[in-house]
Each structure stands twice: as structure tokens, then as C-alpha cells.
Amino acid sequence: MVLSGVGDALGYRGARWEYCTSGPQIHAELAELGGLATISLEPPEWPVSDDTVLHLATAEGLATGLEGEPLLQELARRYVAAMGDMEGRKPGPSSILGTSQLRPGEPQGYRIPFNPRGTGCGAAMRSLAIGLRW
């Protein structure tokens, strides 16, 4: 999980590389910074993105030992809370919409409708911890 966060901070680079589709441009900028050996990935210059914040929310929820509906409610609660830590992290429209529809504490408040216009790969980015538990 630590390496996932490090990779996220490096790939995100304070939102500068988040949507850059040019590998050569990123490699050139990385070389200008002195290469990987000289970078100290520390905030505020190298924050993690929304993906790591939500990944940690998943891991923390799974670490409670809850199962079934109580676990799903806990995950919903943690995702909603994690959205309060998104300043400068660029959460995508699907994450924003999905978490805004969660209603932790309400019956089945962890369920949201399928979004046929959903974008991104956020679900995959925050699911690593599932394998650590099961």
C-alpha cells in the first residue's frame, strides 16, 4: 500500500501529470528534476491524489473487521468523509457523483444507481486493500 501511494504521488505530481498523455514529456520533466534518485516525494509538492485518499478509506474500513451490511455502511461513511480531503486532488466526476449519492446510516445507504456515463478507473485504484483482507 505504501508503494501504491508513492507511485500515485509520483504520477500525480500535484496534478501536473494527472492528465498528461505524453510519456516523453513526463520523462523530460522528470529528468529536469534530476531523475528519480533525487526526488523527495513529500507534500506539499508531491501530494497523493484522490485515488490514494479513497484507497486508504477502503483499507481502513476493511481493517475494522466488519462484514456484510455493517461493512458496507462503514465504507460508505468513510468515502463520504474522505471527500472532505479532496482540495487539490482532482477527484473525477464519477467519484464526486457516486459519493454524493451515498447515505451512510440509512437502510442500504451504501447503494447507488449504476452510472452508464461513468468514467475513469477509480474503483480499480482503491480496491488493492480488498486482496489484503481476503
N, CA, C and O atoms as a GROMACS GRO file, in nm:
protein
  536
    1MET      N    1   0.083  -0.119   0.000
    1MET     CA    2   0.000   0.000   0.000
    1MET      C    3   0.087   0.126   0.000
    1MET      O    4   0.053   0.225  -0.064
    2VAL      N    5   0.198   0.120   0.071
    2VAL     CA    6   0.287   0.236   0.073
    2VAL      C    7   0.339   0.265  -0.067
    2VAL      O    8   0.341   0.380  -0.112
    3LEU      N    9   0.381   0.160  -0.136
    3LEU     CA   10   0.432   0.180  -0.271
    3LEU      C   11   0.323   0.231  -0.366
    3LEU      O   12   0.352   0.307  -0.458
    4SER      N   13   0.200   0.190  -0.343
    4SER     CA   14   0.089   0.241  -0.423
    4SER      C   15   0.077   0.392  -0.404
    4SER      O   16   0.060   0.466  -0.501
    5GLY      N   17   0.085   0.438  -0.280
    5GLY     CA   18   0.078   0.581  -0.251
    5GLY      C   19   0.195   0.657  -0.310
    5GLY      O   20   0.179   0.768  -0.361
    6VAL      N   21   0.315   0.598  -0.302
    6VAL     CA   22   0.434   0.662  -0.360
    6VAL      C   23   0.418   0.674  -0.512
    6VAL      O   24   0.444   0.779  -0.570
    7GLY      N   25   0.374   0.566  -0.575
    7GLY     CA   26   0.352   0.570  -0.720
    7GLY      C   27   0.246   0.672  -0.759
    7GLY      O   28   0.257   0.738  -0.862
    8ASP      N   29   0.143   0.682  -0.676
    8ASP     CA   30   0.037   0.779  -0.703
    8ASP      C   31   0.092   0.921  -0.693
    8ASP      O   32   0.066   1.004  -0.780
    9ALA      N   33   0.167   0.950  -0.587
    9ALA     CA   34   0.224   1.084  -0.570
    9ALA      C   35   0.316   1.119  -0.686
    9ALA      O   36   0.315   1.231  -0.736
   10LEU      N   37   0.396   1.022  -0.729
   10LEU     CA   38   0.487   1.046  -0.841
   10LEU      C   39   0.410   1.070  -0.970
   10LEU      O   40   0.439   1.165  -1.043
   11GLY      N   41   0.312   0.986  -0.999
   11GLY     CA   42   0.234   1.000  -1.122
   11GLY      C   43   0.144   1.122  -1.123
   11GLY      O   44   0.112   1.176  -1.229
   12TYR      N   45   0.103   1.165  -1.004
   12TYR     CA   46   0.012   1.279  -0.994
   12TYR      C   47   0.088   1.412  -1.004
   12TYR      O   48   0.045   1.504  -1.073
   13ARG      N   49   0.201   1.419  -0.936
   13ARG     CA   50   0.285   1.538  -0.929
   13ARG      C   51   0.204   1.666  -0.908
   13ARG      O   52   0.212   1.761  -0.986
   14GLY      N   53   0.127   1.666  -0.801
   14GLY     CA   54   0.049   1.785  -0.769
   14GLY      C   55  -0.046   1.827  -0.878
   14GLY      O   56  -0.069   1.946  -0.898
   15ALA      N   57  -0.102   1.732  -0.948
   15ALA     CA   58  -0.199   1.750  -1.058
   15ALA      C   59  -0.131   1.784  -1.190
   15ALA      O   60  -0.198   1.792  -1.293
   16ARG      N   61  -0.002   1.806  -1.189
   16ARG     CA   62   0.067   1.846  -1.313
   16ARG      C   63   0.070   1.733  -1.416
   16ARG      O   64   0.058   1.759  -1.536
   17TRP      N   65   0.086   1.609  -1.370
   17TRP     CA   66   0.096   1.496  -1.463
   17TRP      C   67  -0.033   1.414  -1.468
   17TRP      O   68  -0.040   1.316  -1.542
   18GLU      N   69  -0.132   1.452  -1.392
   18GLU     CA   70  -0.255   1.373  -1.381
   18GLU      C   71  -0.317   1.341  -1.517
   18GLU      O   72  -0.355   1.227  -1.543
   19TYR      N   73  -0.327   1.439  -1.604
   19TYR     CA   74  -0.392   1.417  -1.733
   19TYR      C   75  -0.295   1.432  -1.850
   19TYR      O   76  -0.337   1.445  -1.965
   20CYS      N   77  -0.166   1.430  -1.822
   20CYS     CA   78  -0.066   1.439  -1.928
   20CYS      C   79  -0.061   1.305  -2.001
   20CYS      O   80  -0.037   1.201  -1.938
   21THR      N   81  -0.081   1.306  -2.128
   21THR     CA   82  -0.081   1.182  -2.207
   21THR      C   83   0.050   1.160  -2.281
   21THR      O   84   0.062   1.066  -2.359
   22SER      N   85   0.147   1.246  -2.258
   22SER     CA   86   0.276   1.235  -2.327
   22SER      C   87   0.382   1.177  -2.234
   22SER      O   88   0.434   1.246  -2.146
   23GLY      N   89   0.412   1.050  -2.254
   23GLY     CA   90   0.519   0.988  -2.176
   23GLY      C   91   0.652   1.059  -2.193
   23GLY      O   92   0.721   1.084  -2.094
   24PRO      N   93   0.691   1.094  -2.317
   24PRO     CA   94   0.817   1.165  -2.335
   24PRO      C   95   0.822   1.298  -2.259
   24PRO      O   96   0.927   1.336  -2.206
   25GLN      N   97   0.710   1.370  -2.254
   25GLN     CA   98   0.708   1.496  -2.180
   25GLN      C   99   0.731   1.472  -2.031
   25GLN      O  100   0.808   1.544  -1.967
   26ILE      N  101   0.665   1.371  -1.975
   26ILE     CA  102   0.682   1.340  -1.833
   26ILE      C  103   0.827   1.298  -1.806
   26ILE      O  104   0.886   1.342  -1.708
   27HIS      N  105   0.883   1.215  -1.892
   27HIS     CA  106   1.022   1.171  -1.874
   27HIS      C  107   1.118   1.289  -1.882
   27HIS      O  108   1.214   1.295  -1.807
   28ALA      N  109   1.092   1.383  -1.974
   28ALA     CA  110   1.178   1.502  -1.986
   28ALA      C  111   1.170   1.588  -1.860
   28ALA      O  112   1.272   1.635  -1.811
   29GLU      N  113   1.049   1.608  -1.809
   29GLU     CA  114   1.033   1.687  -1.687
   29GLU      C  115   1.097   1.617  -1.568
   29GLU      O  116   1.158   1.682  -1.483
   30LEU      N  117   1.084   1.487  -1.562
   30LEU     CA  118   1.147   1.410  -1.455
   30LEU      C  119   1.299   1.424  -1.462
   30LEU      O  120   1.365   1.438  -1.359
   31ALA      N  121   1.355   1.420  -1.582
   31ALA     CA  122   1.500   1.438  -1.600
   31ALA      C  123   1.543   1.577  -1.554
   31ALA      O  124   1.648   1.593  -1.493
   32GLU      N  125   1.461   1.679  -1.586
   32GLU     CA  126   1.491   1.816  -1.542
   32GLU      C  127   1.494   1.828  -1.390
   32GLU      O  128   1.564   1.912  -1.335
   33LEU      N  129   1.416   1.743  -1.324
   33LEU     CA  130   1.413   1.743  -1.177
   33LEU      C  131   1.531   1.666  -1.118
   33LEU      O  132   1.547   1.661  -0.996
   34GLY      N  133   1.612   1.605  -1.203
   34GLY     CA  134   1.727   1.529  -1.156
   34GLY      C  135   1.706   1.380  -1.155
   34GLY      O  136   1.793   1.305  -1.111
   35GLY      N  137   1.591   1.334  -1.203
   35GLY     CA  138   1.562   1.191  -1.207
   35GLY      C  139   1.506   1.139  -1.076
   35GLY      O  140   1.500   1.211  -0.976
   36LEU      N  141   1.465   1.014  -1.078
   36LEU     CA  142   1.401   0.952  -0.961
   36LEU      C  143   1.489   0.953  -0.838
   36LEU      O  144   1.440   0.966  -0.726
   37ALA      N  145   1.620   0.938  -0.856
   37ALA     CA  146   1.711   0.926  -0.742
   37ALA      C  147   1.719   1.054  -0.658
   37ALA      O  148   1.758   1.048  -0.542
   38THR      N  149   1.681   1.167  -0.715
   38THR     CA  150   1.695   1.293  -0.641
   38THR      C  151   1.562   1.349  -0.590
   38THR      O  152   1.561   1.450  -0.519
   39ILE      N  153   1.453   1.285  -0.624
   39ILE     CA  154   1.322   1.337  -0.584
   39ILE      C  155   1.288   1.291  -0.442
   39ILE      O  156   1.306   1.175  -0.407
   40SER      N  157   1.239   1.384  -0.363
   40SER     CA  158   1.186   1.351  -0.231
   40SER      C  159   1.036   1.371  -0.238
   40SER      O  160   0.987   1.484  -0.236
   41LEU      N  161   0.962   1.262  -0.245
   41LEU     CA  162   0.817   1.268  -0.265
   41LEU      C  163   0.745   1.306  -0.136
   41LEU      O  164   0.689   1.221  -0.068
   42GLU      N  165   0.748   1.434  -0.104
   42GLU     CA  166   0.684   1.482   0.018
   42GLU      C  167   0.588   1.595  -0.014
   42GLU      O  168   0.613   1.677  -0.103
   43PRO      N  169   0.476   1.598   0.059
   43PRO     CA  170   0.385   1.711   0.043
   43PRO      C  171   0.455   1.839   0.090
   43PRO      O  172   0.546   1.829   0.172
   44PRO      N  173   0.419   1.953   0.045
   44PRO     CA  174   0.305   1.979  -0.042
   44PRO      C  175   0.338   1.964  -0.192
   44PRO      O  176   0.246   1.964  -0.274
   45GLU      N  177   0.466   1.952  -0.227
   45GLU     CA  178   0.500   1.944  -0.370
   45GLU      C  179   0.454   1.814  -0.435
   45GLU      O  180   0.426   1.812  -0.554
   46TRP      N  181   0.448   1.706  -0.358
   46TRP     CA  182   0.415   1.574  -0.413
   46TRP      C  183   0.302   1.510  -0.333
   46TRP      O  184   0.323   1.408  -0.268
   47PRO      N  185   0.183   1.567  -0.337
   47PRO     CA  186   0.071   1.506  -0.262
   47PRO      C  187   0.019   1.381  -0.334
   47PRO      O  188   0.042   1.362  -0.453
   48VAL      N  189  -0.051   1.299  -0.259
   48VAL     CA  190  -0.121   1.188  -0.323
   48VAL      C  191  -0.251   1.242  -0.383
   48VAL      O  192  -0.299   1.349  -0.344
   49SER      N  193  -0.306   1.170  -0.477
   49SER     CA  194  -0.430   1.212  -0.542
   49SER      C  195  -0.551   1.159  -0.467
   49SER      O  196  -0.539   1.094  -0.363
   50ASP      N  197  -0.666   1.188  -0.521
   50ASP     CA  198  -0.792   1.136  -0.466
   50ASP      C  199  -0.792   0.984  -0.460
   50ASP      O  200  -0.857   0.926  -0.374
   51ASP      N  201  -0.721   0.921  -0.552
   51ASP     CA  202  -0.721   0.774  -0.555
   51ASP      C  203  -0.663   0.715  -0.427
   51ASP      O  204  -0.719   0.620  -0.373
   52THR      N  205  -0.553   0.770  -0.379
   52THR     CA  206  -0.493   0.717  -0.256
   52THR      C  207  -0.579   0.751  -0.135
   52THR      O  208  -0.591   0.669  -0.044
   53VAL      N  209  -0.638   0.868  -0.131
   53VAL     CA  210  -0.724   0.904  -0.018
   53VAL      C  211  -0.840   0.804  -0.008
   53VAL      O  212  -0.872   0.757   0.101
   54LEU      N  213  -0.902   0.771  -0.122
   54LEU     CA  214  -1.013   0.676  -0.120
   54LEU      C  215  -0.964   0.532  -0.101
   54LEU      O  216  -1.036   0.449  -0.044
   55HIS      N  217  -0.844   0.502  -0.148
   55HIS     CA  218  -0.784   0.371  -0.125
   55HIS      C  219  -0.763   0.350   0.026
   55HIS      O  220  -0.792   0.243   0.078
   56LEU      N  221  -0.713   0.452   0.094
   56LEU     CA  222  -0.694   0.442   0.240
   56LEU      C  223  -0.828   0.429   0.312
   56LEU      O  224  -0.838   0.358   0.412
   57ALA      N  225  -0.931   0.497   0.262
   57ALA     CA  226  -1.064   0.483   0.322
   57ALA      C  227  -1.112   0.339   0.311
   57ALA      O  228  -1.173   0.286   0.404
   58THR      N  229  -1.086   0.276   0.197
   58THR     CA  230  -1.122   0.135   0.179
   58THR      C  231  -1.046   0.048   0.277
   58THR      O  232  -1.105  -0.035   0.346
   59ALA      N  233  -0.915   0.067   0.285
   59ALA     CA  234  -0.832  -0.014   0.374
   59ALA      C  235  -0.872   0.002   0.520
   59ALA      O  236  -0.882  -0.096   0.593
   60GLU      N  237  -0.897   0.125   0.561
   60GLU     CA  238  -0.936   0.149   0.700
   60GLU      C  239  -1.071   0.086   0.730
   60GLU      O  240  -1.091   0.032   0.838
   61GLY      N  241  -1.164   0.093   0.636
   61GLY     CA  242  -1.294   0.030   0.656
   61GLY      C  243  -1.282  -0.121   0.666
   61GLY      O  244  -1.345  -0.183   0.752
   62LEU      N  245  -1.201  -0.180   0.579
   62LEU     CA  246  -1.182  -0.325   0.582
   62LEU      C  247  -1.111  -0.370   0.710
   62LEU      O  248  -1.135  -0.480   0.759
   63ALA      N  249  -1.024  -0.286   0.763
   63ALA     CA  250  -0.948  -0.320   0.883
   63ALA      C  251  -1.035  -0.323   1.009
   63ALA      O  252  -0.991  -0.370   1.113
   64THR      N  253  -1.157  -0.273   1.001
   64THR     CA  254  -1.245  -0.275   1.118
   64THR      C  255  -1.289  -0.417   1.153
   64THR      O  256  -1.330  -0.443   1.266
   65GLY      N  257  -1.281  -0.508   1.057
   65GLY     CA  258  -1.325  -0.645   1.080
   65GLY      C  259  -1.474  -0.665   1.059
   65GLY      O  260  -1.526  -0.776   1.074
   66LEU      N  261  -1.544  -0.557   1.025
   66LEU     CA  262  -1.688  -0.569   0.999
   66LEU      C  263  -1.711  -0.653   0.875
   66LEU      O  264  -1.623  -0.668   0.791
   67GLU      N  265  -1.832  -0.706   0.864
   67GLU     CA  266  -1.870  -0.783   0.746
   67GLU      C  267  -2.013  -0.748   0.707
   67GLU      O  268  -2.088  -0.690   0.785
   68GLY      N  269  -2.050  -0.786   0.584
   68GLY     CA  270  -2.187  -0.767   0.538
   68GLY      C  271  -2.229  -0.621   0.537
   68GLY      O  272  -2.150  -0.532   0.508
   69GLU      N  273  -2.356  -0.599   0.569
   69GLU     CA  274  -2.411  -0.464   0.565
   69GLU      C  275  -2.336  -0.366   0.656
   69GLU      O  276  -2.313  -0.252   0.614
   70PRO      N  277  -2.298  -0.403   0.778
   70PRO     CA  278  -2.221  -0.308   0.860
   70PRO      C  279  -2.092  -0.262   0.792
   70PRO      O  280  -2.054  -0.146   0.803
   71LEU      N  281  -2.025  -0.354   0.721
   71LEU     CA  282  -1.903  -0.315   0.649
   71LEU      C  283  -1.936  -0.219   0.536
   71LEU      O  284  -1.866  -0.119   0.518
   72LEU      N  285  -2.040  -0.246   0.461
   72LEU     CA  286  -2.078  -0.158   0.351
   72LEU      C  287  -2.116  -0.020   0.401
   72LEU      O  288  -2.082   0.081   0.339
   73GLN      N  289  -2.186  -0.014   0.514
   73GLN     CA  290  -2.219   0.116   0.574
   73GLN      C  291  -2.092   0.190   0.617
   73GLN      O  292  -2.080   0.311   0.597
   74GLU      N  293  -1.997   0.115   0.674
   74GLU     CA  294  -1.871   0.176   0.718
   74GLU      C  295  -1.792   0.230   0.599
   74GLU      O  296  -1.737   0.340   0.606
   75LEU      N  297  -1.787   0.154   0.492
   75LEU     CA  298  -1.718   0.202   0.372
   75LEU      C  299  -1.785   0.327   0.316
   75LEU      O  300  -1.716   0.422   0.278
   76ALA      N  301  -1.916   0.328   0.311
   76ALA     CA  302  -1.989   0.446   0.263
   76ALA      C  303  -1.957   0.567   0.351
   76ALA      O  304  -1.934   0.677   0.300
   77ARG      N  305  -1.956   0.546   0.482
   77ARG     CA  306  -1.926   0.656   0.575
   77ARG      C  307  -1.785   0.710   0.550
   77ARG      O  308  -1.763   0.831   0.546
   78ARG      N  309  -1.691   0.619   0.532
   78ARG     CA  310  -1.552   0.661   0.511
   78ARG      C  311  -1.532   0.730   0.376
   78ARG      O  312  -1.454   0.824   0.366
   79TYR      N  313  -1.603   0.684   0.272
   79TYR     CA  314  -1.591   0.750   0.143
   79TYR      C  315  -1.646   0.893   0.148
   79TYR      O  316  -1.586   0.985   0.094
   80VAL      N  317  -1.759   0.909   0.214
   80VAL     CA  318  -1.818   1.042   0.226
   80VAL      C  319  -1.722   1.133   0.304
   80VAL      O  320  -1.699   1.247   0.265
   81ALA      N  321  -1.667   1.082   0.414
   81ALA     CA  322  -1.573   1.161   0.494
   81ALA      C  323  -1.447   1.194   0.413
   81ALA      O  324  -1.395   1.305   0.422
   82ALA      N  325  -1.398   1.098   0.335
   82ALA     CA  326  -1.275   1.120   0.257
   82ALA      C  327  -1.292   1.230   0.154
   82ALA      O  328  -1.195   1.297   0.118
   83MET      N  329  -1.413   1.251   0.107
   83MET     CA  330  -1.435   1.357   0.008
   83MET      C  331  -1.410   1.495   0.068
   83MET      O  332  -1.397   1.593  -0.006
   84GLY      N  333  -1.403   1.504   0.200
   84GLY     CA  334  -1.367   1.630   0.264
   84GLY      C  335  -1.219   1.660   0.255
   84GLY      O  336  -1.175   1.769   0.294
   85ASP      N  337  -1.139   1.566   0.205
   85ASP     CA  338  -0.994   1.583   0.194
   85ASP      C  339  -0.952   1.584   0.047
   85ASP      O  340  -0.852   1.524   0.010
   86MET      N  341  -1.028   1.651  -0.035
   86MET     CA  342  -1.002   1.648  -0.179
   86MET      C  343  -0.944   1.777  -0.236
   86MET      O  344  -0.922   1.787  -0.356
   87GLU      N  345  -0.918   1.875  -0.152
   87GLU     CA  346  -0.863   2.000  -0.204
   87GLU      C  347  -0.731   1.974  -0.276
   87GLU      O  348  -0.637   1.919  -0.217
   88GLY      N  349  -0.724   2.013  -0.402
   88GLY     CA  350  -0.604   1.995  -0.482
   88GLY      C  351  -0.581   1.854  -0.532
   88GLY      O  352  -0.475   1.825  -0.586
   89ARG      N  353  -0.679   1.765  -0.514
   89ARG     CA  354  -0.659   1.624  -0.551
   89ARG      C  355  -0.731   1.582  -0.679
   89ARG      O  356  -0.706   1.473  -0.729
   90LYS      N  357  -0.815   1.663  -0.732
   90LYS     CA  358  -0.885   1.640  -0.859
   90LYS      C  359  -0.966   1.511  -0.867
   90LYS      O  360  -0.942   1.429  -0.955
   91PRO      N  361  -1.062   1.491  -0.778
   91PRO     CA  362  -1.147   1.373  -0.794
   91PRO      C  363  -1.227   1.386  -0.924
   91PRO      O  364  -1.266   1.495  -0.964
   92GLY      N  365  -1.249   1.274  -0.988
   92GLY     CA  366  -1.322   1.273  -1.115
   92GLY      C  367  -1.471   1.287  -1.095
   92GLY      O  368  -1.522   1.272  -0.984
   93PRO      N  369  -1.543   1.315  -1.203
   93PRO     CA  370  -1.687   1.335  -1.193
   93PRO      C  371  -1.761   1.212  -1.142
   93PRO      O  372  -1.860   1.225  -1.070
   94SER      N  373  -1.714   1.092  -1.176
   94SER     CA  374  -1.783   0.971  -1.128
   94SER      C  375  -1.767   0.954  -0.978
   94SER      O  376  -1.861   0.914  -0.909
   95SER      N  377  -1.648   0.984  -0.926
   95SER     CA  378  -1.626   0.975  -0.781
   95SER      C  379  -1.709   1.078  -0.706
   95SER      O  380  -1.768   1.049  -0.603
   96ILE      N  381  -1.713   1.199  -0.760
   96ILE     CA  382  -1.790   1.305  -0.695
   96ILE      C  383  -1.938   1.269  -0.693
   96ILE      O  384  -2.004   1.279  -0.590
   97LEU      N  385  -1.990   1.228  -0.808
   97LEU     CA  386  -2.132   1.192  -0.815
   97LEU      C  387  -2.162   1.071  -0.726
   97LEU      O  388  -2.257   1.074  -0.648
   98GLY      N  389  -2.082   0.967  -0.738
   98GLY     CA  390  -2.107   0.846  -0.662
   98GLY      C  391  -2.106   0.868  -0.512
   98GLY      O  392  -2.196   0.820  -0.442
   99THR      N  393  -2.006   0.939  -0.462
   99THR     CA  394  -2.002   0.962  -0.317
   99THR      C  395  -2.112   1.056  -0.271
   99THR      O  396  -2.157   1.047  -0.157
  100SER      N  397  -2.154   1.147  -0.358
  100SER     CA  398  -2.263   1.238  -0.319
  100SER      C  399  -2.396   1.164  -0.304
  100SER      O  400  -2.487   1.213  -0.238
  101GLN      N  401  -2.406   1.047  -0.365
  101GLN     CA  402  -2.530   0.968  -0.357
  101GLN      C  403  -2.531   0.871  -0.240
  101GLN      O  404  -2.635   0.814  -0.208
  102LEU      N  405  -2.418   0.854  -0.175
  102LEU     CA  406  -2.413   0.764  -0.059
  102LEU      C  407  -2.488   0.825   0.059
  102LEU      O  408  -2.483   0.946   0.079
  103ARG      N  409  -2.555   0.742   0.134
  103ARG     CA  410  -2.631   0.786   0.252
  103ARG      C  411  -2.598   0.693   0.369
  103ARG      O  412  -2.683   0.614   0.412
  104PRO      N  413  -2.474   0.701   0.421
  104PRO     CA  414  -2.438   0.611   0.531
  104PRO      C  415  -2.532   0.628   0.649
  104PRO      O  416  -2.573   0.739   0.683
  105GLY      N  417  -2.565   0.517   0.711
  105GLY     CA  418  -2.656   0.519   0.825
  105GLY      C  419  -2.800   0.493   0.786
  105GLY      O  420  -2.880   0.451   0.870
  106GLU      N  421  -2.836   0.517   0.662
  106GLU     CA  422  -2.971   0.488   0.615
  106GLU      C  423  -2.976   0.344   0.564
  106GLU      O  424  -2.873   0.291   0.520
  107PRO      N  425  -3.092   0.280   0.568
  107PRO     CA  426  -3.102   0.144   0.514
  107PRO      C  427  -3.052   0.141   0.368
  107PRO      O  428  -3.100   0.217   0.284
  108GLN      N  429  -2.960   0.055   0.341
  108GLN     CA  430  -2.897   0.040   0.210
  108GLN      C  431  -2.842   0.172   0.156
  108GLN      O  432  -2.838   0.194   0.035
  109GLY      N  433  -2.799   0.258   0.245
  109GLY     CA  434  -2.743   0.387   0.206
  109GLY      C  435  -2.609   0.377   0.136
  109GLY      O  436  -2.554   0.478   0.092
  110TYR      N  437  -2.556   0.257   0.126
  110TYR     CA  438  -2.431   0.231   0.056
  110TYR      C  439  -2.455   0.198  -0.091
  110TYR      O  440  -2.359   0.183  -0.168
  111ARG      N  441  -2.580   0.185  -0.131
  111ARG     CA  442  -2.612   0.150  -0.269
  111ARG      C  443  -2.639   0.277  -0.350
  111ARG      O  444  -2.708   0.368  -0.305
  112ILE      N  445  -2.583   0.280  -0.469
  112ILE     CA  446  -2.608   0.392  -0.560
  112ILE      C  447  -2.645   0.334  -0.696
  112ILE      O  448  -2.607   0.221  -0.728
  113PRO      N  449  -2.718   0.410  -0.777
  113PRO     CA  450  -2.755   0.358  -0.909
  113PRO      C  451  -2.634   0.346  -1.000
  113PRO      O  452  -2.537   0.421  -0.988
  114PHE      N  453  -2.641   0.252  -1.092
  114PHE     CA  454  -2.538   0.237  -1.194
  114PHE      C  455  -2.530   0.365  -1.276
  114PHE      O  456  -2.633   0.422  -1.312
  115ASN      N  457  -2.410   0.409  -1.304
  115ASN     CA  458  -2.390   0.530  -1.383
  115ASN      C  459  -2.340   0.489  -1.523
  115ASN      O  460  -2.222   0.458  -1.539
  116PRO      N  461  -2.428   0.490  -1.623
  116PRO     CA  462  -2.386   0.448  -1.757
  116PRO      C  463  -2.286   0.545  -1.821
  116PRO      O  464  -2.223   0.511  -1.921
  117ARG      N  465  -2.271   0.663  -1.764
  117ARG     CA  466  -2.176   0.761  -1.816
  117ARG      C  467  -2.050   0.769  -1.730
  117ARG      O  468  -1.969   0.861  -1.745
  118GLY      N  469  -2.035   0.673  -1.641
  118GLY     CA  470  -1.919   0.672  -1.552
  118GLY      C  471  -1.788   0.671  -1.630
  118GLY      O  472  -1.777   0.610  -1.736
  119THR      N  473  -1.690   0.739  -1.575
  119THR     CA  474  -1.560   0.749  -1.640
  119THR      C  475  -1.450   0.712  -1.541
  119THR      O  476  -1.476   0.702  -1.421
  120GLY      N  477  -1.332   0.693  -1.590
  120GLY     CA  478  -1.216   0.673  -1.505
  120GLY      C  479  -1.200   0.530  -1.457
  120GLY      O  480  -1.273   0.439  -1.497
  121CYS      N  481  -1.101   0.513  -1.371
  121CYS     CA  482  -1.068   0.380  -1.320
  121CYS      C  483  -1.053   0.384  -1.168
  121CYS      O  484  -0.979   0.304  -1.111
  122GLY      N  485  -1.122   0.475  -1.104
  122GLY     CA  486  -1.111   0.492  -0.959
  122GLY      C  487  -1.142   0.368  -0.879
  122GLY      O  488  -1.077   0.343  -0.778
  123ALA      N  489  -1.241   0.291  -0.920
  123ALA     CA  490  -1.276   0.170  -0.845
  123ALA      C  491  -1.157   0.074  -0.840
  123ALA      O  492  -1.130   0.014  -0.737
  124ALA      N  493  -1.088   0.060  -0.952
  124ALA     CA  494  -0.970  -0.027  -0.954
  124ALA      C  495  -0.859   0.031  -0.868
  124ALA      O  496  -0.786  -0.044  -0.802
  125MET      N  497  -0.845   0.162  -0.867
  125MET     CA  498  -0.738   0.226  -0.792
  125MET      C  499  -0.753   0.210  -0.642
  125MET      O  500  -0.654   0.212  -0.568
  126ARG      N  501  -0.875   0.195  -0.595
  126ARG     CA  502  -0.895   0.186  -0.450
  126ARG      C  503  -0.930   0.046  -0.401
  126ARG      O  504  -0.976   0.029  -0.288
  127SER      N  505  -0.910  -0.054  -0.484
  127SER     CA  506  -0.951  -0.189  -0.444
  127SER      C  507  -0.835  -0.281  -0.404
  127SER      O  508  -0.860  -0.396  -0.369
  128LEU      N  509  -0.713  -0.233  -0.407
  128LEU     CA  510  -0.598  -0.316  -0.368
  128LEU      C  511  -0.616  -0.377  -0.230
  128LEU      O  512  -0.580  -0.493  -0.208
  129ALA      N  513  -0.669  -0.300  -0.137
  129ALA     CA  514  -0.682  -0.348   0.001
  129ALA      C  515  -0.778  -0.465   0.014
  129ALA      O  516  -0.771  -0.539   0.113
  130ILE      N  517  -0.867  -0.483  -0.080
  130ILE     CA  518  -0.960  -0.596  -0.073
  130ILE      C  519  -0.882  -0.728  -0.072
  130ILE      O  520  -0.915  -0.818   0.005
  131GLY      N  521  -0.780  -0.738  -0.154
  131GLY     CA  522  -0.696  -0.857  -0.157
  131GLY      C  523  -0.618  -0.877  -0.029
  131GLY      O  524  -0.584  -0.991   0.004
  132LEU      N  525  -0.588  -0.772   0.042
  132LEU     CA  526  -0.516  -0.785   0.169
  132LEU      C  527  -0.603  -0.845   0.278
  132LEU      O  528  -0.553  -0.911   0.369
  133ARG      N  529  -0.732  -0.823   0.268
  133ARG     CA  530  -0.822  -0.879   0.369
  133ARG      C  531  -0.867  -1.020   0.333
  133ARG      O  532  -0.871  -1.107   0.420
  134TRP      N  533  -0.899  -1.042   0.207
  134TRP     CA  534  -0.949  -1.174   0.168
  134TRP      C  535  -0.846  -1.239   0.081
  134TRP      O  536  -0.867  -1.352   0.036
   0.00000   0.00000   0.00000
